[in-house]
Amino acid sequence: MSATDFMGLAGRRILIAGVANKKSVGFQVGKRLVEAGARVCWSVRSEQRRDELAAKLPGDGPVVVCDVEDQGQIEALPGALRDAGVDQLHGLCHSIAFANYSEGPKPFHETGRDDFLQAINVSCFSLVQLSRTLKPLFAHDASVVTISISTTRMASENYGYMAPVKAALDSSVAFLAKSFSADTEVRFNAVKAGLLKTSSSAGIPGYLESYLFAEAAIPRKRGLATVEVADTAVFLLSPRSSGLNGQGLVVDAGMELNYFDQEIVSRATRPDGV
């Protein structure tokens, strides 16, 4: 690790799983990794997305297709990476999530079974499956990072059943860290992000109002930037975070400590400005 490579990422091969467009957390993570000298490869959901993104993704690493709802594609992923010249991974950034909000927000107890199980499969179990399948490619001290949410204890009606799904993801991080420790030093951590402007968040009913509230509740009165979440993920993917394992780092610009901000309280208790 040289003085010019403070993060120790130069030459390390990292797979980013889950990119929709330039607003995606995964895209920003990959961009920062390329800037740090890492060799980034990408996994996307479909051939159409690969065609759309191939020329736009940072760096010149290979782009492979893996739909995590297709067990066959998951099992084929190591071979696809090897065919693309990737025979070892020093890290995996899991930035995959999906929930069906097509019918709008519902009371949590009216969540549909199929919707819940699909969200669990795509947003949580995919981390377990990818980690298991890619284990033969992982370097002994590889780092796996997933993108979660700042809190799963706030019952936001519009976010609905996705919060329990993310709670399962957070728990899976701890269990993966333990199970992999039997014969490796592979680490698992989560970046627990606050509200962001991404294409996936745009599909959540009432998200704009929630985001504007977050801006008011954040002490600096400015929303969380996707690149701030990406920078934390890059740190966790780097050897500089070698002492962190099974953890969830909250990145919310201090929102969780400021719900009783004087301005917000005044708006609620004196809406007419009296």
N, C-alpha and C positions, 0 to 999 in steps of 0.2 A: 504494500500500500504506500504510494508515494505522496509527497506533500500536495501534489496537484490532483490527487485522487483521494480526497479526504473520506469519501463515503465507501471507498474500496469496491466500487461497482465496475470499474473498467474491465471489459472483456467477459464479464459474467453474463450468462445466458438466462434471460427471464422470459417466461411465457405470460402474456396478458390474455386472459379468457373473458370475453364479453365486452365488445365495443359496438356501439350503434352509430355514433358520429363523433364529431369533434367536441361536442359538449359532454361526452361520456367521461366518467371518472377514469375508466380504463385508458382512454385515449390520452388524458393528461398525465397519467402515471407513466405510460410508455414514452411520452414526449420528454418527461423529466429524466427517465432512465437513459434514453438515447443521449441527452445532453451530458449525462454523467459518464458516458462511455460504455454503457452496457449494450449487449447484443440482444435486442428485443425481437421475439417472435409473437405471433398473434393467432388466436383462435376465435372464429366468428361463427354465427349460428347457421348461415346458409351460403350457398354459392353466389346467390344474388348479392348478399351483403359483402362478400369477399370482392366481387367485381366492383361494387360501389366504393369500397374503401381502399382497395389495394394501392392506388396511386396517392392516397391522402394520408396514409399512416406514416408516422415518423420513422426514420431509419429505412433500412433496406432488407429487414428480416422477412422470413417467409410468413405467409398467411395461410392457415389451414382451416378446414371447415369441421366443426363439431357441434351438432345440435344436442344439448345435454338431455333432451327428452327422448333421444334415440340411443338405446343401450349399445347397439352395434357401432355407432359412430364414436362413442366414448371408448369402447374397447379398441377401436382402430386408431385412436389418436396417437399413441406412442409410435406406431408404424408410420403414420403420416408425417410425424415430426422427424423421424429418422430418415425417411425418404427425402425430406427437405434439408437434410444435413445437420439436424439437431440431435446429437447423441447424448447430451447431458443438459440438465436444467439446474441452475443455481437458485431459481425462485419461480414462484407462481403467484400471480395476482388474480384472484377470483373476483370478478366484478359482474356477476350475473344475478339478475333478479327479474321476476315477473309476477304480476297479479292481474287478474281479470276484473277490471272496473267498468266493463261495458254497460252494466245495468245501473251504474251510479252507486253512491254510498248506500249501504244497508246496515241495520242494527247488527251487531256482531253475532247474535244468536241466530240470525237468518243467513249466515254464511253457507254457501252451497258446498257440499262434500267435494264435488269434482274441482271446484275453484280452489278450495283449500289444499287439496292433495296436489294439484298442479303447481301451486305456489311453493309448497314444501319441496317438491321434486326439483323444480328449476332453481329456486333461490337458496335452498339449504342442502338437500341431499346431493346436489351436483358437486358441492365442495368435497363431500366424502368420496363420491365416485371418482372424481378427477384425481384426488390425492392418491387413492388406492391404485388407480390405473397408471398413473405417472410415477409411482414410487421407484420402479426400476431405473428411471431416467434421473431421479433426483440425486444431486451431489449429497455427500454424507451430512453436510451442514446447510442444506438448502433452507430457504425461508418461504413460507406460504402465508399470504396475506389475503383476507377477504374484506369486502366493504359492507359494513353493517350500518345501523342507525344509532343515534346518540342515546336514545332511551327506548326500551320496550315496555316501560311501566306507565307511560302516559297514554291513556285510552282515547286517542284521537279518532273520532267517528269516521272521518273521511279516509284515513289510512287503513282503518279496519283490521281485517284478519292478517295483514302483512306484518304487523308488529309481533304477534305470536310466532310467525314464521321466522322473523329475524331473531327472536329470543332462542329459537331452536338452533339457528345458525351460530349464535354466540356460544351456546352450550357445546355445540359440535367442535368448536375451536379448541376448547379445553380437552375434550375427549380424544381428538386427533393428536394433540400435543402429547398426551399420555401414551396413546397406543403406538405412535411412531417412535417413542423414546426407547422402546424395547431393543431396537437394533440400529437406530440412527440418531443423529442430532438435528434432524429436520425440525424447524420451529413453525408454530402456527400462531398467528395473531390476527386481530381484527381492527380495522379503523372504523370507529363508531361515529359516523358523520351526522352533522346537523342538516338543516334544510338547504338544498342546493337547487340551482337552476339547471336541470338536465332534461333531456327529451323524455326519459322515463317518468320523471316527476310530473311533467306536464300532463300526463294521462291520469293523474290522481284527482278525483273530484274535489273542488274547493282548495286546491293546493296553493293558488296564488294568494288567497287570503291568509293562509297559514304562513306562507313565506314572508308576507308583509308584516305579520305579527312578529315573526322571528327577527326581522330587521329592527323592530322597535324594542324587542327584549334584549338583543345583544348589546352589551355595554358600549361598544364603539358606534352603535347605530348604523351599522353597515353589514349586509348579509355575508354569509360564509361563501368564499370563492371555491370553486371546484379544485383549483390548483393547490389550495391550502390542504385539502384532503389528500390530493395526490402526493404532495411533498411528504406527508406523514407516512403514506404507504411506501414511498421510496426509501425512507429511513428504515422502516421495518423490513424491507427487502434487502437491506444492506448489512454487511458484517458489523457495522457500528451499533446495531441493535441486538447483538448476539446474546445479551443477558435477558432479553424479553421473550417469553414463551407462554402461550396460553392466555394472553392478555387481550383486553379491548381498550384501545386508546380513544377517549372521547375528544372529538374535534368539532366544537360548536361555537368557537369564538366567545365562550363564556356565557352563553345563553342560559344554561341551567342554574346559574347563580343569581339571575336577575329578573325572575318572574314578578317580583314586587317592586319593579322599577317605578319611581314616583310618577313619571309621566303616564305610564300604563294604568296605575292605580287611579290617578286623577281622571283619566278618560272613562274608567268604569264607574267611578263613584260620583263624578260630577260631569256627566256627558254634555250638559248645556253650558259648561264653563263657569258655573256659579260658584 
